[in-house]
Amino acid sequence: MSASPAPKPRPKPAETSTERAATHVFTISEVLRELQNEFPDLTASKLRFLEERDLVEPARTASGYRKYCAADVERLRFILALQRDRYMPLDVIKQTMDAIDSGETPEALPQAAPVGPREVTDEMAAQITGRIRPMSRKELRAHSGATRGMLDTLEKFRIIQADAEGNYSHHDLKAVKAVRVLARYGLEPKHLVNIRRSADNELDLISRAMAPHAARKDTAARARVAESSKEMLQCLKELRASIMDTSVEQLDKN
């Protein structure tokens, strides 16, 4: 009696697209492509800086290249959203992530206010699609509705500043638009000199705080200076807004 043939091995089920995505390994450039639509300012240096701050821990190849898994990418998306939408400093984000990793629900993340995508403004759309670019003086006037005289005065008081090619940034455009609104309340550019001085003082505070790190020229140090400067700037904005909000509320009560 002949032996029955051995059963053929069953073929392994094909991976679904979801399973492939979950097991895909991302290089640092692929992580940037995955996240830069939502976070246009994201750079490789920032990813390295977040790793340095123990906020994400990508694996490494034998030759030392970073390997991010899908969970790492989603963790980065969450961290960047906390920083952007909640204005949370990185040390607070680290505490929050540690709590989440331990299975807790941090008080800073109430269930009623989940972190999610922001409404896409015209400026965000322009950032994402790369349409924000330096603009000529003529374009600045067209976009802002300002007169030549107003732009001359704003440059005189250093509210706006052209670059070496004579072009202006989207920050200049925002400044001109804000000045035009303030003009409705009788505030002229000459009244805004103290705003420029205040900004210079805040920049000086940041520069002095960052001086020890700015002396180093390695990539990690540059990323640290860039991110820490943004964090300090955001804190100074919040402090200034808090002081002014309190004063305005007092005016409303009088």
FENUR-V245573 format. One line per field, one symbol per residue. phi: phi as a letter, one per 40 degrees, with the letter a starting at -180 (. if undefined). Layout:
phi=???
//
This chain:
phi=.cccccccccccdcccccccccbcbbccccccccbcccbdccbccccccccccgcabccbcccgccbccdccccccdccccccccbfcccccccccccccccgcbdccbcdcbccacccccdcccccccgccadbcccccccccgccdcccdcccdcfcbaccccgbbcccccccccccccccccgccdcccdcccccccccccccccccdcccccbccccccccccccccccccccccccccccccccccccc
//
